[in-house]
Amino acid sequence: TRVFSGVDGAPRIIAVIPLCPDVDPKAIVTSLAGSLDISADDCPQTGLWKMKAERFRTSLQFINVPYRDFYAALDACKVADYIVFALSTSVEVDAWGDTLLRTLQAQGLPDVVTLAASDPTIDLKSRSGILKSLLSFVQYFVPSQTRVFDMHASSDRLNALRALSEGKPADVRWREGRSWVLSETTEWEDGQLKVTGVVRGSSLCANRLVHLPNFGDFQIAKILSAALPRHSKSGQTSVMDVEPTILAEPDTEEADSLVSSNDPDDLANEQTWPTEEEMNGGERSEEPSLPDADNGTTPKHVKRIPKGMSSYQASWIVDESDDEDDEGSDYKGEDQGEEVEMEEIAEEVEEMQDMPMDEDMESERRVAFEDLDNEEEERQLNSWRNRQREQEEDFQFPDELDTPQGIPARVRFQRFRGMRSFRTSPWDPFENLPRDYARIFQFEDFKRTERSIRRRAEQEIAVVEPGNRVSIILKDVPQEAATTGPVVIFALLQHEHKISVLNFTVQRNTEYDGTVRSKDPLLLCVGPRRLHVNPIYSQHTRGGGKGTNNVHKFERFLRHGLTSVATTYGPVIFGTQPCIFLRETSDVQAPQLVAMGTFLNPDTTRVIAKRIILTGHPFKVHKKTATVRYLFFNPDDVHYFKPIQLHTKHGRTGHIRESLGTHGYFKAHFDGPINQMDTICMSLYKRVFPKFSELWTIGGGQQIIATNDDAMQE
């Protein structure tokens, strides 16, 4: 509290947020000032107003935010020490106020004071019940609230002002280790913006970049002192103002640059043409092809059969073990035929012999197969697909996809791959990367880098300590920045201007009922920034585990009740920063709150794999072998995808044995008996990448954070 000590100390910043249309923020400030007999005639309807509270030996700086100014309320609450929620005693909080409260709750709130606007038409008896109802409403969003101050009562006005003037404001976690300045005056001249205010939070370094909401990141030219003018004891004549001095200037070698992305060299990885020696050496080193394996080296299973029986006849004999595994067999009349079998065995005892059998002949039985004509094939396919759509909705099986008939599957899915295990199968995170991946930055050890940056920030010498009133001069700032209300400057840590992959753990807002699909345009609010993003979503492994290959399943939709990871490109973030995803509407100042969460990490090796499941129908089944159709439609596709493992919805796994006919039928063998009502599935995976983010501005213009010449494609 030493920063706020004394009347000439740093003022306490108080954001006045009206939540109802009939609440006037100026009337609220006037009522608070009237409790100390201070005139508030010069208090503006919107903007800043400073008041000295001699009784509490402090000064207060109010930010009057107009009703339905959504983003001004967010920015004011980011720099405020206290927030005043002004409620009405006659008008309920509408949907806009409810969305603002939820957004501020997700963003992080400092100390909150709730006021009820004065209304002399309400009698004292009903006023008590109204205040209880308002307290119950506010406690849903801010559970620490214990009372609602009534502006109609003079004692409550004084107590509310005392709550704002005494004690230490609560710290907002995401602001720890960061500095910010709320402008008291702004001047623009020749591309330089001069912002005068008090340094808050941590120490301010001239070598670091600063962020202006709606305008971007800028460099500091210099930091000057800006002492308050001193008055004489009589209060009539003022002493000469102190001449400003330079407190800090950026070091040309240590100052951060505005370069946010790399400039990739397209010829860096080009392969040189081989020399004549290398070409001749390659011919001499050519080795002959390996010889074929000798006949009879493959292990065979030995079966006991009657003497004189051929191998083809022996393949139809069922062993006792096969009888136990055969779930589809139905032994009718077993009791009636038992005596006849015993008599036949007694009459004739056959001589038996051992014959080695091929494993394929043992596990498979040849069945008669004939191709159907095209019309019949089309009719059966449509009938089967319609039946599947009726029984299973897309919500239950979101990854299932019908194999196209007009284009070969090996062409349509040439960028997909099969994986035996989603968690352990190897996947090189640096293979087949898009060109845009060469523009971003990667951290070898992000946590260690963050610790070293914060340690160096504490050891900086040319810094301005918090509590000092300074004038900050920024370079290359547009003139519009000086005319858009109170200017707020947020200091950035080192490297926070660099572009990398950002991962956020998010949950959907329970009150939002719309569909949220991957790559839908959203507005991301994280720290002081607002970015226009198209995030992609993936599964969040419980406990932070990522398997041995760091592969995570792509989610087409952000669903209710599940924690997902949203991935996008954007400036690097240090610390556990809260994030908010908004969806714009026709009213710029009334967005919809879609999701909220926290920053996870900037892991560039996180593989987001999009899964598709091709399904087929077991046309004919015999024990562990099935003839499958509708998974492919030509034999070339069957041979192309033959190495990939199959699975069924009942938990069986298997492989393709051979292709049958010309319509894409094939024979598959599984690890257990197959049911005729089962569905044969093949999972394929492809890595997907996000898109670059853009700086969002209230005016509607969007400044691209990094060049996006080659748009990211899946």
C-alpha positions, 0 to 999 in steps of 0.5 A, spaced: 500 500 500 506 504 499 504 506 492 497 509 494 500 512 501 498 520 501 494 524 497 500 525 492 501 518 492 498 513 486 491 514 485 487 507 486 484 506 479 476 504 480 472 502 474 465 503 474 461 498 470 453 499 469 450 493 468 443 496 467 441 501 461 438 506 467 444 506 471 448 513 470 456 512 471 456 519 472 451 519 478 454 513 481 461 517 482 457 524 484 454 520 489 460 517 492 464 524 492 458 527 495 459 523 501 465 527 502 462 534 500 466 534 494 464 537 488 463 532 482 461 538 476 467 536 472 466 529 472 465 527 465 460 522 462 465 517 460 472 517 461 477 519 467 476 523 473 480 524 479 478 525 486 482 526 492 479 523 499 483 527 504 479 524 509 482 517 507 489 520 505 488 517 498 486 519 491 481 515 487 481 515 479 475 513 476 474 510 469 466 511 467 464 506 462 458 507 458 453 502 458 453 497 452 461 498 451 463 491 452 471 492 450 472 498 454 469 495 460 474 489 459 480 494 458 478 498 464 477 492 468 484 489 466 488 495 469 483 497 475 484 496 482 477 496 484 471 494 480 464 497 481 458 494 479 452 498 478 445 495 479 438 498 478 433 497 483 427 497 478 430 494 471 433 487 471 440 485 468 439 483 461 443 478 456 448 483 455 450 484 462 450 477 464 455 475 458 459 481 461 459 478 468 461 471 465 467 474 461 470 478 466 469 472 471 473 468 466 478 474 465 480 475 472 477 480 477 480 484 482 476 487 488 469 488 487 464 493 490 457 492 488 452 498 488 445 499 487 443 506 484 439 511 488 431 510 486 427 515 491 420 512 488 421 505 492 419 505 499 424 502 505 420 496 506 421 493 499 428 496 498 430 491 503 428 485 499 430 488 492 437 489 495 437 481 498 435 479 491 441 483 488 446 480 493 444 473 491 445 475 483 452 478 484 454 472 489 453 467 483 459 471 479 463 474 485 462 469 491 466 473 496 461 479 496 457 480 502 453 486 501 450 491 496 451 498 498 445 502 497 446 509 494 440 512 497 442 511 504 448 516 506 451 511 510 452 506 505 455 511 500 460 513 505 462 505 507 462 504 499 467 509 499 471 507 505 471 500 502 474 503 495 479 507 499 482 503 505 486 496 505 490 493 499 487 491 493 487 484 491 492 481 486 490 479 479 494 473 478 495 474 470 498 481 472 504 478 476 510 480 474 508 485 469 507 493 468 502 497 465 500 505 465 493 508 465 494 514 461 492 521 464 494 525 458 496 523 451 499 527 445 501 525 438 506 529 434 510 526 428 508 519 429 510 519 436 505 518 442 506 521 449 503 517 454 503 520 461 501 516 467 503 512 473 507 506 473 503 500 476 505 493 477 512 491 476 518 495 474 518 498 467 523 497 462 525 501 456 528 495 452 521 491 452 516 492 447 509 495 449 502 493 447 496 498 445 489 495 445 486 495 438 493 498 435 498 492 436 506 492 439 510 498 439 517 500 441 519 505 447 523 511 444 524 514 452 521 514 458 521 521 462 519 523 469 513 527 470 512 530 477 505 533 479 505 541 479 507 543 487 502 548 490 504 553 495 500 552 502 495 558 501 493 554 495 493 560 490 500 560 487 503 554 484 511 553 484 514 552 478 514 545 474 520 541 475 523 540 468 522 533 466 528 528 466 530 522 462 529 516 466 530 510 461 532 509 454 532 503 450 539 500 449 540 499 441 543 492 443 538 489 448 532 492 445 527 488 442 525 488 435 518 488 432 520 482 428 515 477 429 516 471 424 522 468 421 523 469 413 524 462 411 529 461 405 526 456 400 533 454 397 536 452 404 534 445 404 535 444 396 539 438 394 545 439 390 546 435 383 550 428 384 557 428 381 559 423 375 563 419 381 557 418 385 553 416 379 558 411 377 559 409 384 552 408 385 552 403 379 557 399 381 555 398 388 548 395 386 547 389 389 543 383 386 536 381 389 535 377 394 533 369 392 526 367 394 526 362 400 526 355 399 520 351 399 518 348 406 521 353 410 514 356 412 512 352 419 506 348 418 500 346 422 500 338 423 493 335 423 491 328 424 486 325 418 484 319 415 489 315 411 489 317 403 485 324 404 488 329 400 490 336 403 484 340 400 479 335 403 483 335 410 482 343 410 474 341 411 475 337 417 474 341 423 478 340 430 476 340 437 479 346 438 475 349 432 468 346 435 469 350 441 471 357 438 465 356 433 460 360 436 455 360 430 454 352 430 448 349 432 448 342 434 441 340 433 439 332 434 445 331 438 442 326 443 438 322 438 444 321 433 449 319 439 448 312 439 448 311 431 455 315 431 458 310 437 455 304 432 459 306 426 465 307 430 465 300 433 464 297 426 469 301 422 476 303 425 479 308 420 487 308 419 489 315 421 495 319 419 499 326 420 499 331 414 502 338 415 497 343 413 498 351 411 496 356 416 492 359 411 488 353 409 487 351 416 484 358 418 480 360 411 475 356 408 474 357 400 467 360 398 464 360 392 464 368 389 461 371 384 461 379 382 454 382 382 452 387 376 453 394 377 446 396 378 445 390 383 451 393 387 449 400 387 442 398 390 445 394 395 450 399 397 445 405 398 440 400 402 446 399 407 448 406 407 441 408 409 440 403 414 446 405 417 444 412 417 438 411 421 441 406 426 447 411 428 447 418 428 453 422 426 454 425 433 455 418 436 460 416 430 463 423 428 469 420 424 466 415 420 466 417 412 463 413 406 468 411 401 467 415 395 466 411 389 468 416 383 475 417 385 480 411 388 481 411 395 488 411 394 488 418 391 482 421 396 486 419 402 493 419 400 495 424 405 492 419 411 496 414 414 495 408 418 497 407 426 497 400 430 497 404 436 495 411 437 499 413 443 505 409 441 506 408 434 512 413 432 510 419 428 516 424 426 513 431 428 518 434 423 516 431 417 512 434 411 511 440 415 508 446 411 512 452 409 509 457 414 512 452 420 519 455 418 516 462 420 514 461 427 519 460 433 520 454 437 523 453 444 528 448 446 525 448 454 519 453 454 519 453 462 526 454 463 526 460 458 520 463 462 524 462 468 530 466 465 526 471 462 523 473 469 530 472 473 533 477 468 527 482 468 528 482 476 536 484 475 534 490 469 538 496 471 535 501 467 528 501 469 522 505 472 519 502 479 512 502 480 509 508 483 513 513 479 509 518 474 512 518 468 511 520 460 512 514 455 514 516 448 512 511 443 515 510 436 511 509 430 504 510 433 498 512 428 494 518 430 488 515 432 491 512 438 491 519 441 483 520 440 480 513 442 479 514 450 483 513 455 490 509 453 492 503 456 499 501 455 501 494 457 509 492 458 511 485 454 516 480 457 522 479 452 520 474 446 512 475 447 512 479 440 514 472 437 510 468 433 509 460 435 504 455 436 499 457 442 495 451 445 489 453 450 485 448 455 478 451 454 471 449 456 465 451 452 460 456 456 454 452 458 449 458 456 452 458 449 447 453 445 450 454 438 455 450 434 462 451 435 466 447 429 474 447 428 477 453 424 470 457 425 472 464 426 473 467 433 475 472 437 481 470 442 482 475 448 488 473 452 492 478 456 492 485 453 491 482 446 485 481 442 486 476 436 482 474 430 483 466 430 481 460 427 483 455 432 483 447 431 481 443 437 484 436 439 483 432 445 486 434 452 489 427 455 487 427 463 493 429 467 497 432 461 499 425 459 501 425 451 503 418 450 510 417 447 509 420 440 505 426 442 499 425 438 492 428 439 486 426 436 483 432 432 476 434 434 471 437 429 467 440 434 467 443 441 462 440 445 459 441 452 462 438 458 469 436 455 475 440 456 479 440 449 485 444 447 484 449 442 491 451 437 492 457 433 498 461 431 499 467 435 504 471 439 508 467 445 505 468 452 508 467 458 505 465 465 498 462 466 494 467 462 486 466 462 483 466 455 476 468 452 473 466 446 468 470 443 463 470 437 462 476 433 454 478 432 451 484 428 452 488 434 460 489 435 459 491 442 455 485 444 459 478 442 457 471 445 461 468 450 463 461 447 468 458 451 474 460 456 480 457 459 487 458 460 494 458 456 497 451 456 504 451 452 507 453 445 508 446 444 510 446 436 511 438 436 504 437 438 501 432 433 494 434 432 491 428 428 485 428 424 482 421 424 477 418 419 474 411 419 472 407 413 467 402 414 465 396 411 460 390 411 461 383 412 458 380 406 459 373 408 462 370 415 465 363 417 468 363 424 474 368 424 474 369 416 469 374 413 468 377 406 468 384 406 464 389 401 463 397 401 470 398 404 473 399 397 470 399 390 476 397 386 482 391 387 487 396 387 485 400 393 485 393 397 492 392 395 494 399 397 491 399 404 492 392 405 498 393 411 493 397 415 490 393 421 482 392 421 478 393 427 470 392 428 465 395 433 465 389 437 472 389 439 476 384 434 482 386 430 484 383 423 488 384 417 486 384 409 488 377 406 486 377 399 482 381 394 476 378 391 473 380 384 473 387 381 468 391 386 473 392 391 471 385 395 476 382 400 477 377 405 479 378 412 482 374 417 480 376 425 483 374 432 476 372 433 469 369 430 466 375 427 458 376 427 454 378 421 451 384 424 458 387 426 461 393 422 468 392 419 472 399 420 479 402 418 482 408 421 486 413 417 490 419 420 492 425 417 496 431 421 492 438 421 495 445 422 492 451 424 491 458 421 495 464 423 492 469 427 490 477 426 490 483 430 482 484 432 480 492 432 474 495 434 473 499 427 473 492 424 480 492 420 484 487 422 492 487 422 495 481 420 500 478 425 504 474 420 504 474 413 499 469 410 501 468 403 500 461 403 494 459 407 494 453 412 490 447 409 489 441 412 
